Amino acid sequence: MTKRLRVMAIVVFILAMCTGTASAFSPESSADDNNMPVIINIDGVPRMVSTEEATVGELMASIDEFIEADYKLENVSETTALCSNMIINVATITENIITKTDAIPFTVEYRETDALDYGVERVVQEGSEGVLETTIKETVSKDEVLSSEVVEEKIVKEPVTKIIEKGTARNIDGYTYKDAINVRATGYTGFDAGCNGITASGTVAKKGVIAVDPRVIPLGTKVYVPGYGVAVAEDTGGAIKGNKIDLCYNTKSEAFSWGVRNVTLYVLD
């Protein structure tokens, strides 16, 4: 329970612990009146009151003109009956205004661009956090926060979005490709053992023709193999399974020079 309390300096004295005396809110009473002494501790500072009231609530109402701070009764209630030398503990209530700041996370935006190769990223704008300022009103008694209310929130600094460009261009040695496949490539000629110079597609086996597994690279696919060049998948072979290919050359010396290599094959647009 809270009330308004204004304590006048001229009636506030410190309880003398060694003598057991305290100052009063009212003039001293005579020995033959009906007043009883009551001690009111306000935030630990005692005041002596001489009263004829019957309850705590009636007493506090009678001295209301001396009270100017909100307060709460700690050890009694308003309906508690008064008795001689009773001690009433009162804790004042204050309001505090607190301002705090919090970071506002920035977002990240991705933008596709064909000015960069596929898989390449470039930061075109760094991001930065914003600042949110919050004003809070707290009602406090001693060290206890009784209530907390957000009075105002405002953004004092807007966050800056981080912008990243992602490359979509698939270029290799001047060629634009749509897919890349790691393969094991072997050089051959159209006149090697088991070959008759004609591909599975019916074309002449020559430089620029590759043999593939059609389940991986369909016949007719145009590709680029670094170190070999542009070729078309026109041939097959019994030993060519999965990610294996044969690169056709016009001479055995060229085929032997290539040998067997692990390379990346690029499927062209």
N, C-alpha and C positions, 0 to 999 in steps of 0.2 A: 504494500500500500504506500502511496507517495503523497506528499503534501508540499506546500510552499513554506520555507522557513527563513525568517530574517532575524539574525541574532544581533542584538545591539551591543556594541562594544562596552558600554558603560556598565552592563550587567554580566559580562563574561569574565570569570575568574578561573584560575587553574586550581584544581583540587589539590589541596596540600595533603599528600599521602601520609606524611608523618603525623598529622593532627586529625586526619579524617574529616576535614572541612572542605566545602566547595561553595562556589558563588551561586547566586540565585537569579532566576528570571523575574522574581517578584520581591518586594520588600520583606525584611525579616518579620517573622510572626512572633507574637507574644506567647508566653508559655501557657496561657490559659485559653488560647483559641483552639479551634478544631482542625487546624491545618496539619497535614502530615508531610514530612520531608521525602522527596523523591529525587534520585540522581538520574539525569539524562546524559548519556555518553554520546556525543556527536563526533563520529570519526575518531573515537578514543579520547576526546577531550571532555571531561565531566562538567556539568552545570547542575547546581542545586536548585530544586523547585519546591516551593511550599504551596501545597494545594489542598482544596477541599473536594476536588472532583472524585468521582467514583471509579472511572475506567480510564484506561490509557487513551482511548479516542477522545474522551471529554477533555483530558488534560492537554493533549496536543492541540485541540481546537481552541483552548483557552489561551494558549501562547502563540497562536498562529501569527499574530502581528509581529512577532520577533523572528519569524522563520522566513528565509528568502531563497533557500536552495531546495530543489526536489530531494526527497529522502525516502528511505524505506525502514520499517521497523524490523529489527533482526531477531530479537529473542522473545518478543511478545506480539500480540495482535491488538487491534483497537478495542476489542471487547474484554481484554484482560482486566480484571479488577485490580485497582491500586492498593498497595499496602505500604506501611511506613518503611522508609529506607530502601524502597524498591529501586532497582537499577534497570533503566531502559536503554538498550543499545540502538543507536540510530546511525545509519550510513547514508551520507549524502550521495546524490546522483548527479552526474555531470554529462554534458554532451561534448564529444570531440569530433572535429572535422578532420578527416584523413584523406590525403591525396596520394594515390599510388599509380605507377606506370607499368604497363605490360607490353611485351613485344607482340606485334602482329606478324605472323609468318608470311613470307612472300610466296607467290605461286610460280610455277615453271611452265612456260609455254613453248611447245615445239612447233617449228615451221619447216615444212619440206621445201627443198630447193634443188633444182637440177644444175645449179652452179657448183655443187659439190659432188664428189664421187659418192656412190652408195656406201653407207656405213660410216662416213666421215661426219663429224659434228663440229659446229663452230658456235661459240657464245657471242652473240651480237649485242647483248645487253645484260649486264650483271644485275642480279636481284638484291634488294635490301629490305630489311624488316621495317615495318611501320611501328608507331608508338600509340598505344591507347592509354588515355589518362582517365582514371576513375576517382570520383569524389565520393567518400563514404561518411555517413554520420553514425557515430557509435554512441550508445548510451552506456555509461560505465559507473559502477559503484565499487569503490576500492579497486581491486584488480580484476573484477569480474565484468565481462561485457554482457550487458543485459539484452541489448538488441543492436542490430546493424542494418543500415539501410543505404542502398546506393542512391545518391542524390543526383549524380550526373555522370555521363560517360561521353567522352569526345575523342576523336582521332586527331592527335596533334601532328602526326606525320603519316602520310599514306604509304603503304608498302609499294615497292617497285618490283614489277614482274620480271623474272629472269627469262630471257628469250634465247632459245637455242635453235639454230638451223641444222636440219638433218639432210644430208645429201641423198638424192635419189638417182643421180646419174650413174649408170654402170658403164664405165669406159675403161678400156685396156688397149694400150698401144694405138689409140685412135679409133678403136672399134667400140660400138655400143652393144652391150650384151644384156640378156635377160636372165641368165642363170649361169652358175659356175659349178663344175663337177670335178672332184679330184679323181684322177684316173691313173692307171698304170699303162704306159704307151710303149709299144714295140714297133720297130721299123721293119718293113717287109717290101717285097716287090711282087708284081703280078705274075712273076714266073718262078716264084718259090715252089717248093714241093707241095703238091696239093692244089696249086693255083693254075688257071689256064688263061690268065690275062683278062678275063671278063669278070666283072663284079656280080654280086647277088642281085643287083638292080639292072643288070644287062649292059652296063656301061664299061668302058675300057678302064682297067686298073692302072692308074698313073698317079703322079704327084698331084696332091689335092684331094685324094680319095682316102677315106678312113673306113676301117671295118669296126663294127660296133655290135653290142648286144641290143637288139631293137627294143627290148623291154626297158632298157635304161635310156638309150638315145634312139629315137625313131629314125628309120631310114628317110633320107631326104633332108635331115637337119643340117643347117649350116653352122659351122663352128669355127672357132679360132683357137689354135694351140700355140702358145709362145715357143719360139724356136723352130716351129714348123711352118706356121702360117694359117691361112684360111683354107678350110676343107669342107667337104660334104660327106655325110654318112651315107655311103652307097653299097658297102660290102658287109658281109658277116663272116663268121668262122666258127668251126666246131669248138675251138679252145677259148673263144672269146665269150666270157660269161661275166655278168655284173659290170663292175667299173674297170673293165679292161678294154683297150682299143688297140688296133694296129694302124700304123701310119704308112701309107703306100709311097714308095719312092720309085724313081725311074731306073736307078742302078743299085746293085748290091752294095757298092762301096758307100753310097749315101745311107742305105738302110743300116749297114754295119756301123757307120759313124754315129747314127742316132742310138742304136743299141736298145736298151730298155731303161725307161725313166718314169719317175713319178712326177706328174705335172697336173696343172689345173687347166681343164678344158672349159672354154667359154661358149655358151650357146648364144649365137647372134640373133638380133631382132630380124 
